[in-house]
């Protein structure tokens, strides 16, 4: 009977894998589009995963610094569909109605330094590149299959922005290439499936301080559009996150969308 139970467990986990919240959430790309020394850009954005607060300052006519913070939390309560497959995955500790919770939590902060091309007189074109280092913590869980993943991570990235800036509108094409490395990724998942004869099978996997499959290179292309007047602009951003290496032991958001406000102040005299 064990030979029949184990495939059932794998099928159950595969069926429910779409319910596992992602562990890694790519942050909104900060594209300040500097034009001269003394510019301060502060923005706040809200996306499907969480909130971004960003700031950037042009320290000279060709260089600038930035600081980005991202955080988010989402917990939902659902009711088991009642199918023979999924109902057997709910342990006795869950409610009699088959209610279960799933969600995620993360926070991330990064800083960087970069260079930009000072635009020619009356030119709207902008180009810049930044190097960034960030650290964060993320966790993801689903009570239905007793799944929980959590760990600290670092992200090292190079980001380029190319676009234009006018009085009313702005646009930017961005490309972020980063190396994501989870430190001490902990992954616990188990499933208890009862057969017709009353026998139970289980699958448990624990990864502590794992190395293989807990890091990957990602490439994140994004497009940003802003509209407003003078120093205040509403912006929209859409991007994708594409892994450049093999399978990893964590899920991630494959795309994102953000909406927010940017404030630009010139401190130059």
C-alpha positions as CSV (number, residue, x, y, z in Angstrom):
1,X,0.0,0.0,0.0
2,X,2.9,2.3,0.6
3,X,3.8,2.1,-3.1
4,X,0.3,3.5,-3.9
5,X,0.4,6.1,-1.1
6,X,3.6,7.8,-2.1
7,X,2.5,8.7,-5.7
8,X,-0.7,10.0,-4.2
9,X,1.3,12.3,-1.9
10,X,3.3,13.6,-4.8
11,X,0.2,14.2,-6.9
12,X,-1.4,16.1,-4.0
13,X,1.6,18.4,-3.5
14,X,1.7,19.0,-7.3
15,X,-2.0,19.8,-7.3
16,X,-1.6,22.3,-4.4
17,X,1.7,23.8,-5.5
18,X,-0.2,26.7,-7.0
19,X,-1.4,27.6,-3.5
20,X,2.1,28.1,-2.2
21,X,2.8,31.8,-1.8
22,X,6.1,32.9,-3.3
23,X,9.1,33.5,-1.0
24,X,11.0,36.1,-3.0
25,X,9.3,39.3,-4.2
26,X,11.3,41.5,-6.6
27,X,11.2,45.2,-5.6
28,X,10.0,48.1,-7.7
29,X,13.0,49.5,-9.7
30,X,14.1,53.0,-8.6
31,X,14.8,55.0,-11.8
32,X,15.5,58.6,-10.6
33,X,16.6,59.8,-14.1
34,X,19.1,62.4,-12.8
35,X,19.9,65.5,-14.9
36,X,22.1,67.7,-12.6
37,X,23.8,68.0,-9.2
38,X,21.6,68.5,-6.2
39,X,18.4,66.6,-7.3
40,X,16.5,64.8,-4.6
41,X,14.0,62.1,-5.6
42,X,11.6,60.6,-3.1
43,X,8.9,58.1,-4.1
44,X,6.4,55.7,-2.6
45,X,4.8,52.8,-4.5
46,X,2.3,50.1,-3.9
47,X,2.3,46.8,-5.8
48,X,0.6,43.4,-5.7
49,X,3.2,42.1,-3.2
50,X,3.8,45.1,-0.9
51,X,5.1,48.7,-0.5
52,X,8.2,50.4,-1.7
53,X,9.8,53.6,-0.3
54,X,12.7,54.9,-2.3
55,X,15.0,57.9,-2.3
56,X,17.9,59.1,-4.5
57,X,20.3,62.0,-4.5
58,X,22.7,63.3,-7.2
59,X,25.8,64.2,-5.3
60,X,27.5,65.6,-8.4
61,X,26.9,66.3,-12.1
62,X,27.7,62.7,-12.9
63,X,27.1,60.5,-9.8
64,X,24.3,59.7,-7.3
65,X,23.3,57.5,-4.5
66,X,20.0,55.7,-3.7
67,X,18.3,53.9,-0.8
68,X,15.3,51.5,-1.3
69,X,13.1,49.8,1.2
70,X,10.5,47.1,0.4
71,X,8.1,45.4,2.8
72,X,4.9,43.4,2.5
73,X,2.6,41.0,4.4
74,X,-0.4,39.1,3.3
75,X,-2.3,36.4,5.2
76,X,-5.5,34.8,3.9
77,X,-7.9,32.2,5.3
78,X,-9.5,29.8,2.9
79,X,-11.8,26.7,3.2
80,X,-10.7,23.3,1.9
81,X,-12.6,22.4,-1.3
82,X,-13.7,19.1,0.3
83,X,-12.3,16.9,-2.4
84,X,-11.0,13.5,-1.3
85,X,-7.5,14.5,-2.3
86,X,-7.2,17.8,-0.4
87,X,-9.4,16.9,2.6
88,X,-7.0,14.2,3.6
89,X,-4.1,16.7,3.6
90,X,-5.7,18.7,6.4
91,X,-4.4,17.5,9.8
92,X,-6.5,17.0,12.9
93,X,-5.1,20.2,14.3
94,X,-7.0,22.2,11.7
95,X,-10.6,23.2,12.2
96,X,-13.4,20.8,11.6
97,X,-14.6,23.1,8.7
98,X,-11.3,22.6,6.9
99,X,-10.2,26.2,7.3
100,X,-6.5,26.9,6.7
101,X,-4.3,30.0,6.4
102,X,-1.6,30.8,3.8
103,X,0.4,33.9,3.1
104,X,3.8,35.6,3.2
105,X,5.8,38.3,4.9
106,X,9.0,40.0,3.7
107,X,11.2,43.1,4.3
108,X,14.2,44.3,2.3
109,X,16.5,47.3,2.2
110,X,19.3,48.1,-0.3
111,X,21.6,51.0,-1.1
112,X,23.7,51.9,-4.1
113,X,25.9,54.2,-5.9
114,X,26.0,55.0,-9.6
115,X,26.7,57.3,-12.5
116,X,24.6,59.2,-15.0
117,X,25.3,61.1,-18.2
118,X,24.6,64.8,-17.7
119,X,22.2,65.7,-20.5
120,X,23.1,68.2,-23.2
121,X,21.3,71.5,-23.1
122,X,17.6,71.2,-23.9
123,X,17.9,67.4,-24.3
124,X,15.2,65.2,-22.6
125,X,17.2,62.0,-22.9
126,X,18.6,60.4,-19.7
127,X,20.9,57.4,-19.0
128,X,22.3,56.0,-15.7
129,X,23.7,52.9,-14.1
130,X,23.8,51.9,-10.5
131,X,25.5,49.1,-8.4
132,X,23.3,48.0,-5.5
133,X,23.6,45.7,-2.4
134,X,20.7,44.7,-0.3
135,X,19.6,42.4,2.6
136,X,16.2,41.1,3.6
137,X,14.1,38.5,5.3
138,X,11.2,36.5,3.8
139,X,8.8,33.8,4.8
140,X,6.0,31.9,3.1
141,X,3.5,29.3,4.4
142,X,0.5,27.3,3.7
143,X,-1.2,25.4,6.5
144,X,-3.1,23.1,4.2
145,X,0.0,21.2,3.2
146,X,2.0,22.2,6.3
147,X,4.4,24.2,4.2
148,X,6.7,26.9,5.5
149,X,9.8,28.4,4.0
150,X,11.8,31.2,5.6
151,X,15.3,32.7,5.6
152,X,17.5,35.8,5.2
153,X,18.8,36.8,1.8
154,X,21.2,39.1,0.1
155,X,20.9,40.6,-3.4
156,X,23.8,42.1,-5.4
157,X,22.7,43.8,-8.6
158,X,23.6,46.2,-11.4
159,X,20.8,48.3,-12.7
160,X,20.6,50.5,-15.9
161,X,18.0,53.1,-16.8
162,X,17.4,54.7,-20.2
163,X,14.6,57.1,-20.9
164,X,13.5,60.7,-21.2
165,X,12.3,63.5,-18.9
166,X,9.9,66.3,-19.9
167,X,7.8,68.8,-17.9
168,X,4.7,66.7,-18.0
169,X,5.7,63.1,-18.8
170,X,8.7,60.8,-18.2
171,X,9.5,57.3,-19.4
172,X,12.2,54.8,-18.6
173,X,13.3,51.3,-19.7
174,X,15.2,49.6,-16.9
175,X,17.2,46.4,-16.6
176,X,18.3,44.9,-13.3
177,X,20.7,42.0,-13.3
178,X,21.1,40.5,-9.8
179,X,22.4,37.6,-7.8
180,X,20.0,36.5,-5.1
181,X,21.4,34.3,-2.2
182,X,19.3,32.9,0.6
183,X,21.4,32.3,3.8
184,X,20.2,29.3,5.8
185,X,17.1,28.7,3.9
186,X,14.7,26.6,6.0
187,X,12.1,24.7,4.1
188,X,9.6,22.4,5.9
189,X,6.8,20.6,4.1
190,X,4.8,17.5,4.9
191,X,1.6,15.9,3.8
192,X,-0.4,13.2,5.5
193,X,-2.6,11.2,3.2
194,X,-4.9,8.5,4.4
195,X,-5.6,5.6,2.2
196,X,-8.9,3.7,2.0
197,X,-7.4,1.0,4.3
198,X,-6.6,3.6,7.0
199,X,-2.8,3.6,6.4
200,X,-1.1,6.9,6.2
201,X,1.9,8.1,4.2
202,X,4.0,11.1,4.8
203,X,6.6,13.2,3.0
204,X,8.8,15.5,5.0
205,X,11.7,17.6,3.8
206,X,13.8,19.9,5.9
207,X,16.6,22.1,4.4
208,X,18.7,24.0,7.0
209,X,21.7,26.0,5.9
210,X,21.3,24.6,2.5
211,X,23.6,25.7,-0.3
212,X,22.5,24.1,-3.5
213,X,19.4,25.6,-5.1
214,X,19.1,28.5,-2.7
215,X,20.8,31.1,-4.9
216,X,20.3,32.3,-8.5
217,X,20.9,35.0,-11.0
218,X,17.8,37.0,-12.0
219,X,17.3,39.4,-14.8
220,X,14.5,42.0,-14.3
221,X,13.4,44.1,-17.2
222,X,10.9,46.9,-16.4
223,X,9.1,49.9,-18.0
224,X,8.1,53.0,-16.1
225,X,5.8,55.9,-17.1
226,X,5.3,59.1,-15.1
227,X,2.9,61.9,-15.6
228,X,2.4,65.1,-13.6
229,X,3.7,68.7,-13.4
230,X,6.9,70.2,-12.0
231,X,8.1,68.2,-9.0
232,X,5.2,65.8,-8.5
233,X,4.4,62.9,-10.8
234,X,2.2,59.8,-10.7
235,X,4.0,56.7,-12.0
236,X,3.2,53.2,-13.2
237,X,5.7,50.4,-13.5
238,X,5.5,46.9,-14.9
239,X,8.3,44.4,-14.8
240,X,9.3,40.7,-15.0
241,X,11.7,38.6,-13.0
242,X,13.5,35.8,-15.0
243,X,15.9,33.3,-13.5
244,X,19.2,32.7,-15.4
245,X,20.2,29.6,-13.5
246,X,18.7,26.2,-12.8
247,X,15.8,25.2,-10.4
248,X,15.7,26.8,-7.0
249,X,14.2,25.7,-3.7
250,X,11.9,28.7,-3.4
251,X,9.1,30.4,-5.3
252,X,9.2,34.0,-6.5
253,X,6.9,36.5,-8.2
254,X,7.5,36.2,-11.9
255,X,6.1,39.7,-12.6
256,X,5.1,42.8,-10.8
257,X,3.1,46.0,-11.2
258,X,3.4,49.2,-9.1
259,X,1.7,52.5,-8.8
260,X,3.0,55.4,-6.8
261,X,4.0,59.1,-6.5
262,X,7.4,60.6,-7.1
263,X,8.6,64.0,-5.7
264,X,11.6,65.7,-7.2
265,X,13.3,68.6,-5.5
266,X,16.3,70.6,-6.7
267,X,18.7,71.7,-3.9
268,X,21.2,73.3,-6.2
269,X,21.7,77.0,-5.9
